[in-house]
Amino acid sequence: EKLQQLFNHRMFIMEQDEYKREGIDWDFIDFGLDLQPTIDLIERPMGVLALLDDQCFFPKATDKTYVDKLVEVLSKDEKFGKSGFREEGDFSVDHYAGKVVYQAENWLVKNKDPLNDNVTALLEKSSVPFVQSLWGDQFSGMVASANRTRKGAFRTVGHIYKEQLANLMTTLNHTAPHFVRCIIPNHKKRPGQLDATLILDQLRCNGVLEGIKIC
């Protein structure tokens, strides 16, 4: 969502600002594509990721208690949706590309990324230098273990991902990026076959059609 926000800002806001500076007769087009509400829903202190991390610290927490907490805290957010009785997913989020339904099964386990301590210790003592380096202090500090607490090196997958994304966005915001949009021609992975409906749907979802209107 953040990368799409960067694309939208570069293509739809900065491009039109450039037209204005160059004195081009241009009526500003507001596509209403501000993705900050969705980003806030995911990243804010009591958002989707923060609540997931919070549940990981409770021994009796389950995927269901996590979903219940999401509904309790985020139900009034316009970008968040509670799945109906007959829907397969647990909740939904309105992204740029549209509404996405999520199933929270095993989210807590995956976010903790627990590793058996015996296996970790064995790999750290490997006779292969490369394998040993992978499991040194620097890496082990990034791995979330089920037996670690807040006082230890418990860093969830979500936390590590947010840090990496923040670093990536800092780098991108200090560059002049060029965007390459990859379009899947068909789901059969065969050459020479173009699924027009599939292609058009991708062009709509990734902002290419709006970019064409400006360029």
Secondary structure per residue as TSV (DSSP state, phi and psi in degrees):
chain	resnum	aa	ss	phi	psi
A	1	E	-	360.0	-37.9
A	2	K	H	-68.0	-38.5
A	3	L	H	-67.0	-37.1
A	4	Q	H	-67.1	-37.1
A	5	Q	H	-62.8	-41.1
A	6	L	H	-62.5	-44.5
A	7	F	H	-60.5	-46.7
A	8	N	H	-61.0	-43.0
A	9	H	I	-65.9	-43.1
A	10	R	I	-66.9	-43.3
A	11	M	I	-82.8	-38.6
A	12	F	I	-101.8	-28.1
A	13	I	I	-99.9	-57.9
A	14	M	I	-65.7	-34.6
A	15	E	H	-64.7	-42.6
A	16	Q	H	-72.2	-31.8
A	17	D	H	-64.2	-35.8
A	18	E	H	-65.3	-39.6
A	19	Y	H	-59.4	-42.5
A	20	K	H	-64.8	-42.3
A	21	R	H	-65.6	-31.0
A	22	E	T	-83.6	0.0
A	23	G	T	76.5	19.2
A	24	I	-	-75.5	135.7
A	25	D	-	-70.6	104.1
A	26	W	-	-146.2	130.6
A	27	D	-	-92.0	119.8
A	28	F	-	-59.6	132.2
A	29	I	-	-106.0	119.8
A	30	D	-	-100.3	108.2
A	31	F	-	-83.4	-3.6
A	32	G	-	61.4	42.5
A	33	L	-	-108.9	30.0
A	34	D	-	-71.8	117.0
A	35	L	-	-97.3	5.0
A	36	Q	H	-59.0	-39.0
A	37	P	H	-57.4	-40.3
A	38	T	H	-70.3	-40.1
A	39	I	H	-62.2	-42.6
A	40	D	H	-63.3	-40.4
A	41	L	H	-57.3	-38.2
A	42	I	H	-82.4	-38.7
A	43	E	H	-103.5	-18.8
A	44	R	S	-62.7	163.6
A	45	P	T	-50.4	-35.8
A	46	M	T	-114.7	42.1
A	47	G	S	-97.6	-167.5
A	48	V	H	-60.2	-48.8
A	49	L	H	-72.5	-40.4
A	50	A	H	-63.7	-41.4
A	51	L	H	-67.7	-33.7
A	52	L	H	-64.8	-46.8
A	53	D	H	-61.2	-41.8
A	54	D	H	-61.4	-41.9
A	55	Q	H	-66.7	-27.5
A	56	C	H	-67.9	-17.0
A	57	F	T	-88.1	-6.7
A	58	F	-	-102.4	119.3
A	59	P	T	-57.7	-34.4
A	60	K	T	-93.6	3.3
A	61	A	-	-69.0	146.3
A	62	T	-	-132.1	174.4
A	63	D	H	-60.1	-35.0
A	64	K	H	-68.4	-42.3
A	65	T	H	-64.8	-32.1
A	66	Y	H	-65.6	-47.1
A	67	V	H	-63.2	-41.5
A	68	D	H	-60.8	-38.6
A	69	K	H	-67.9	-40.1
A	70	L	H	-58.7	-47.7
A	71	V	H	-63.6	-40.2
A	72	E	H	-64.1	-42.4
A	73	V	H	-88.8	-35.8
A	74	L	H	-110.0	3.6
A	75	S	T	-59.9	-26.4
A	76	K	T	-87.5	-6.5
A	77	D	-	-75.4	130.5
A	78	E	T	-67.4	-19.2
A	79	K	T	-91.2	-4.7
A	80	F	E	-109.7	142.1
A	81	G	E	-134.6	139.4
A	82	K	E	-91.7	130.0
A	83	S	-	-68.3	144.9
A	84	G	-	-74.5	174.1
A	85	F	T	-61.3	-37.1
A	86	R	T	-96.1	-0.8
A	87	E	-	-81.6	147.0
A	88	E	S	-75.2	-34.7
A	89	G	S	-78.0	170.7
A	90	D	S	-96.9	-31.3
A	91	F	E	-161.8	169.6
A	92	S	E	-135.6	156.0
A	93	V	E	-132.1	134.4
A	94	D	E	-84.6	103.8
A	95	H	E	-94.0	177.2
A	96	Y	T	-58.7	-41.7
A	97	A	T	-76.4	-10.6
A	98	G	E	134.4	-173.7
A	99	K	E	-74.5	130.1
A	100	V	E	-120.5	126.7
A	101	V	E	-95.9	132.3
A	102	Y	E	-114.5	144.4
A	103	Q	-	-108.6	125.2
A	104	A	-	-90.9	14.3
A	105	E	T	-61.6	125.9
A	106	N	T	67.4	15.7
A	107	W	H	-64.0	-41.5
A	108	L	H	-64.2	-43.9
A	109	V	H	-63.6	-44.6
A	110	K	H	-65.9	-35.5
A	111	N	H	-71.4	-33.3
A	112	K	H	-74.2	-31.0
A	113	D	-	49.7	56.4
A	114	P	-	-69.5	140.4
A	115	L	-	-125.7	141.8
A	116	N	-	-64.7	128.2
A	117	D	H	-61.8	-34.4
A	118	N	H	-66.7	-40.3
A	119	V	H	-66.0	-42.7
A	120	T	H	-61.3	-45.5
A	121	A	H	-63.3	-37.4
A	122	L	H	-65.2	-43.2
A	123	L	H	-67.9	-34.0
A	124	E	H	-64.6	-26.4
A	125	K	T	-102.4	18.5
A	126	S	-	-59.7	148.2
A	127	S	S	-79.7	-9.5
A	128	V	S	-92.3	115.9
A	129	P	H	-54.7	-39.6
A	130	F	H	-64.0	-47.0
A	131	V	H	-62.4	-40.3
A	132	Q	H	-62.3	-39.8
A	133	S	H	-67.0	-31.1
A	134	L	H	-65.7	-27.4
A	135	W	T	-112.5	27.7
A	136	G	S	-77.1	-172.8
A	137	D	H	-60.4	-37.8
A	138	Q	H	-64.1	-43.2
A	139	F	H	-75.1	-43.4
A	140	S	H	-62.2	-26.1
A	141	G	T	-69.9	-18.1
A	142	M	T	-94.3	-11.8
A	143	V	S	-91.7	129.9
A	144	A	-	-85.3	122.5
A	145	S	-	-107.8	143.5
A	146	A	T	-64.0	-22.2
A	147	N	T	-93.5	-1.8
A	148	R	-	-91.6	156.0
A	149	T	-	-119.1	-176.3
A	150	R	T	-60.6	-29.3
A	151	K	T	-78.9	-16.4
A	152	G	T	-94.8	-146.3
A	153	A	T	-102.8	39.5
A	154	F	-	-78.0	99.8
A	155	R	-	-123.6	117.0
A	156	T	-	-73.0	166.1
A	157	V	H	-60.4	-41.7
A	158	G	H	-61.1	-40.2
A	159	H	H	-65.6	-45.3
A	160	I	H	-62.9	-41.5
A	161	Y	H	-61.7	-42.9
A	162	K	H	-62.5	-39.4
A	163	E	H	-64.6	-45.5
A	164	Q	H	-64.5	-40.2
A	165	L	H	-65.9	-40.2
A	166	A	H	-61.8	-41.7
A	167	N	H	-65.2	-40.3
A	168	L	H	-63.9	-43.7
A	169	M	H	-65.9	-36.2
A	170	T	H	-61.8	-42.6
A	171	T	H	-64.9	-47.1
A	172	L	H	-64.3	-35.9
A	173	N	T	-72.4	-11.0
A	174	H	T	-105.0	15.2
A	175	T	S	-125.9	176.0
A	176	A	-	-112.1	84.1
A	177	P	-	-70.9	150.5
A	178	H	-	-115.7	138.2
A	179	F	-	-105.8	134.9
A	180	V	-	-118.5	120.4
A	181	R	-	-100.9	120.6
A	182	C	-	-93.7	125.4
A	183	I	-	-112.9	128.3
A	184	I	-	-82.0	119.2
A	185	P	-	-73.5	-30.8
A	186	N	-	-162.4	165.0
A	187	H	T	-89.9	-2.8
A	188	K	T	-91.6	-5.7
A	189	K	-	57.8	41.6
A	190	R	-	-118.0	141.6
A	191	P	T	-73.8	153.0
A	192	G	T	75.6	9.3
A	193	Q	-	-118.0	119.7
A	194	L	-	-115.2	119.9
A	195	D	-	-93.6	101.0
A	196	A	H	-58.7	-43.0
A	197	T	H	-63.8	-43.2
A	198	L	H	-62.8	-44.0
A	199	I	H	-65.8	-44.3
A	200	L	H	-62.9	-38.9
A	201	D	H	-63.0	-39.7
A	202	Q	H	-67.9	-39.3
A	203	L	H	-64.3	-35.3
A	204	R	H	-70.9	-38.6
A	205	C	H	-75.8	-28.8
A	206	N	T	-102.2	6.6
A	207	G	T	87.9	6.2
A	208	V	H	-67.4	-40.6
A	209	L	H	-62.9	-40.0
A	210	E	H	-65.0	-38.4
A	211	G	H	-63.4	-36.3
A	212	I	H	-64.6	-37.1
A	213	K	H	-62.6	-32.8
A	214	I	H	-81.9	-41.9
A	215	C	-	-77.0	360.0
